[in-house]
Amino acid sequence: MKIGFIGMGNMGFAMLKGIMGLFPKNDIIFSEINKNRCEAVCNETEIEYVDSNAECANKSKYIILSVKPQYYDQVLKSIENVVREEHVIISIAPGITIDYLKNKLGADKRIVRAMPNTPALLGAGMTGICYDDKIFNFEEIEIIEKIFSSFGRFRKVEERQMSAVTCVSGSSPAYVYMMIDALADGAVKYGLPRDAAIEMAAQAVMGSAKMVLETKEHPSKLKDNVCSPGGTTIAGVSALEEYGFRNSIIKACDLCYKKSEGID
C-alpha cells in the first residue's frame, strides 16, 4: 500500500507532514514538476520522489491530487492511462467535482473529494470530505479517514456542500490571519510592542476556538459571556456591528462560494 502525492505545494506538504506521523515513510511517495522543490522536500522529510505523475500513480494505491485547479486537466491527462479501478483517487481542489474527474478518468474510477486547509501543517487542519461509502471496502474507508485525521479533524459532508466547506474552513484561515493582524495593529496603536500584540491576538483566537470546540456552546452564547453590561467588550462588539464586521465575513463567504462554483 502506497500513498502518492501528485504535486507538493503548500497544501500537499501540509498533508504530507501529518501523514508521516501515522504511515511508514516507505509507504509514501510524491511527484512534483519543480525539481528543486523535490530535492528540498526529500531532504527535509526523507520521502522519496519519482520523476513523473504516471510513475507516482502507478506505484500508489491512494493517489492524492494536490495541485491547483488550473493544472488538473494537465495532471489528469498524464495519469489517465495508468489509473485503474482499484485506485483510490483523492482530490483536494476547490470546484473540481467527482463527475468531472470521472469524465476525465473513467466512470469506474473511485473518487474521494476533500477540502483541507493549511493549519494541517501543524496538525490542526479541518477537512470536509465526501465519497460514496458503497464503492469502498472497510479497510479503504479506514485508510481514507486515517489520512485525514492525521493532520487534524475531518467531517464527512454531501458533495453539494463542498463549496460551503471551502468558505468556512478552506479559505477562512486567511480571514482569521487578517483579524489577528488587525487586532495587533489596534494594540500597537496604544503602545503594546508588535511581537507581544501578535502573540496575544493569536493566543486569544486559538483559545476562543478551543472554547467553541470543547464546551459545545453556541458562539453567540460564549460572546455574551464576555460582554458585561456597560463594559468594554460590549462597546467593542457594538462598534463591530456598526461597521459591518459580521456582514463582511458573510459577504466574503458569498464571493468565495461563487468562485468555487464557477459563478461570475
C-alpha positions in Angstrom: 0.0 0.0 0.0 1.4 3.4 -1.0 0.1 6.9 -0.7 1.2 9.0 -3.7 1.1 12.8 -3.8 0.9 14.4 -7.2 2.1 18.0 -6.5 3.9 19.2 -3.5 2.8 22.8 -2.9 1.8 24.3 0.5 -1.3 22.1 0.9 0.3 18.9 -0.3 3.3 19.5 2.0 1.0 20.2 5.0 -0.9 16.9 4.4 2.4 15.1 3.9 3.7 16.2 7.3 0.6 14.9 9.0 0.5 11.6 7.2 4.2 10.9 8.0 3.2 10.7 11.7 0.8 7.7 11.0 2.3 5.9 8.0 5.7 4.5 7.3 7.9 6.7 5.2 8.4 4.0 2.6 4.6 3.9 2.1 4.7 7.5 0.8 6.0 8.9 -2.5 5.4 12.1 -4.5 5.9 13.7 -7.8 6.4 17.4 -8.4 7.3 19.3 -11.6 9.7 21.6 -9.8 12.9 19.5 -9.2 14.3 22.0 -6.7 11.2 21.5 -4.7 11.5 17.7 -5.0 15.0 17.9 -3.6 14.1 20.3 -0.7 11.1 18.1 0.4 13.1 14.9 0.1 15.9 16.3 2.1 13.6 17.6 4.9 11.3 14.6 5.1 13.3 11.6 3.7 10.3 10.9 1.5 11.3 9.6 -2.0 10.0 11.3 -5.1 9.6 9.9 -8.6 10.2 11.5 -12.0 6.6 11.6 -13.4 3.0 11.7 -12.4 2.3 8.5 -14.2 5.0 6.7 -12.2 3.7 8.1 -8.9 0.1 6.9 -9.8 1.3 3.5 -11.0 3.2 2.8 -7.8 0.4 4.0 -5.4 -2.9 2.7 -4.2 -4.1 6.1 -2.8 -3.4 8.9 -5.2 -3.7 12.5 -3.8 -4.1 15.1 -6.4 -2.6 18.1 -4.6 -2.3 20.6 -7.5 -4.2 23.8 -8.2 -7.4 23.5 -10.1 -5.9 25.2 -13.3 -3.4 22.3 -13.6 -5.9 19.5 -13.2 -6.5 18.8 -16.9 -2.8 18.6 -17.5 -2.3 16.2 -14.5 -5.3 14.0 -15.3 -4.0 13.7 -18.9 -0.7 12.5 -17.5 -2.2 9.7 -15.4 -5.3 8.6 -17.4 -3.6 5.6 -18.9 -2.3 4.2 -15.5 -5.1 4.7 -13.1 -7.2 1.6 -12.5 -10.5 0.7 -10.8 -8.6 -0.4 -7.6 -7.0 3.0 -7.1 -8.4 5.4 -4.6 -8.2 8.9 -6.1 -8.3 11.8 -3.6 -8.9 15.3 -5.0 -8.4 18.4 -2.9 -9.1 21.2 -5.4 -12.0 23.6 -5.0 -14.6 23.5 -7.7 -13.4 20.1 -9.2 -16.4 17.7 -8.9 -16.4 13.9 -8.7 -18.3 13.8 -12.0 -15.7 16.0 -13.7 -12.9 13.6 -12.6 -14.9 10.5 -13.7 -15.5 12.1 -17.1 -11.7 12.6 -17.5 -10.5 9.3 -15.9 -13.4 6.9 -16.5 -16.8 6.2 -14.9 -15.4 3.2 -12.9 -12.8 5.3 -11.1 -13.3 5.7 -7.3 -13.0 9.3 -6.1 -12.8 11.0 -2.7 -13.3 14.7 -2.9 -11.8 16.8 0.0 -11.2 20.3 1.1 -8.4 20.6 3.7 -6.8 23.8 5.0 -3.3 25.0 5.7 -3.3 24.6 9.5 -2.9 20.9 8.6 0.8 21.7 8.6 0.6 21.9 12.4 -1.8 19.0 12.8 -4.7 21.5 13.4 -6.4 21.2 10.0 -10.1 21.0 9.2 -11.2 19.0 6.2 -14.5 18.4 4.6 -14.7 15.1 2.7 -17.3 13.4 0.5 -17.4 9.9 -1.1 -19.7 7.1 -1.8 -19.4 4.6 1.0 -20.7 1.8 -1.2 -17.7 1.7 -3.6 -15.0 1.4 -0.9 -14.4 -1.6 1.4 -14.0 -1.3 5.1 -10.2 -1.2 5.0 -10.1 1.5 2.4 -12.5 3.7 4.3 -10.4 3.2 7.4 -7.3 4.4 5.5 -9.1 7.4 4.0 -10.2 8.5 7.4 -6.8 7.8 8.9 -5.2 10.0 6.2 -7.5 13.0 7.0 -7.3 12.6 10.8 -3.5 12.5 10.6 -3.4 16.3 10.3 -6.4 17.5 12.2 -10.2 17.0 12.2 -12.4 15.9 9.3 -16.2 16.0 8.7 -18.0 13.9 6.0 -20.4 16.1 4.0 -22.5 15.8 0.9 -20.8 16.9 -2.3 -23.3 19.7 -2.9 -21.9 21.2 0.4 -18.3 21.2 -0.6 -18.2 24.9 -1.8 -19.6 25.8 1.6 -16.8 23.9 3.2 -14.4 26.0 1.1 -16.0 29.1 2.6 -16.0 28.1 6.2 -12.7 26.3 6.5 -10.7 26.0 3.3 -10.3 29.8 2.7 -11.1 31.1 6.2 -7.7 30.9 7.7 -6.8 33.9 5.5 -9.6 35.9 7.1 -8.5 34.9 10.6 -4.9 36.0 9.9 -6.3 39.3 8.8 -8.3 39.6 12.0 -5.2 38.8 14.1 -3.2 41.4 12.2 -5.9 44.0 12.7 -6.2 43.2 16.5 -2.4 43.5 16.8 -2.5 46.9 15.0 -5.1 48.1 17.4 -2.9 47.2 20.4 0.2 48.6 18.8 -1.7 51.9 18.3 -1.9 52.1 22.1 1.7 51.3 22.8 1.9 47.5 23.0 5.0 46.1 21.3 4.3 44.4 17.9 5.5 40.9 19.0 3.5 41.0 22.2 0.4 42.2 20.3 0.6 39.4 17.7 1.2 36.8 20.3 -1.7 37.9 22.5 -4.1 38.2 19.5 -3.2 34.8 18.1 -3.5 33.1 21.5 -6.9 34.8 22.1 -8.1 33.4 18.7 -6.8 29.9 19.4 -8.3 29.9 22.9 -11.6 31.1 21.7 -11.8 28.5 19.0 -10.9 25.8 21.6 -13.8 27.1 23.8 -16.2 26.6 20.9 -15.0 23.1 20.2 -14.7 21.8 23.7 -17.6 23.5 25.5 -20.1 22.8 22.6 -21.7 26.2 23.5 -23.0 28.3 20.6 -20.6 31.1 19.7 -23.2 33.7 20.4 -23.6 32.4 24.0 -19.8 32.4 24.5 -19.7 36.0 23.2 -22.4 37.0 25.6 -20.4 35.5 28.5 -17.6 38.0 27.7 -19.9 41.0 27.4 -20.5 42.5 30.9 -23.4 45.1 30.9 -22.0 48.5 30.1 -18.4 47.1 29.9 -15.5 47.4 27.5 -16.3 44.3 25.4 -19.9 45.2 24.5 -18.6 48.6 23.4 -16.2 46.9 21.1 -18.9 44.5 19.8 -21.2 47.4 19.2 -18.5 49.0 17.0 -18.0 45.8 15.1 -21.8 45.6 14.4 -21.8 49.3 13.4 -19.0 48.9 10.8 -20.3 45.6 9.4 -17.9 43.0 10.8 -20.3 40.1 10.6 -21.7 41.2 7.2 -18.3 41.5 5.7 -17.5 37.9 6.7 -20.7 36.6 5.2 -20.1 38.6 2.0 -16.6 37.1 1.8 -18.2 33.7 2.0 -20.6 34.7 -0.7 -17.8 35.5 -3.1 -15.7 32.5 -2.1 -18.7 30.2 -2.7 -19.4 31.8 -6.2 -15.7 31.4 -7.2 -15.7 27.8 -6.0 -18.9 27.1 -8.0 -17.5 28.9 -11.1 -20.2 31.6 -10.8 -19.2 35.0 -12.2 
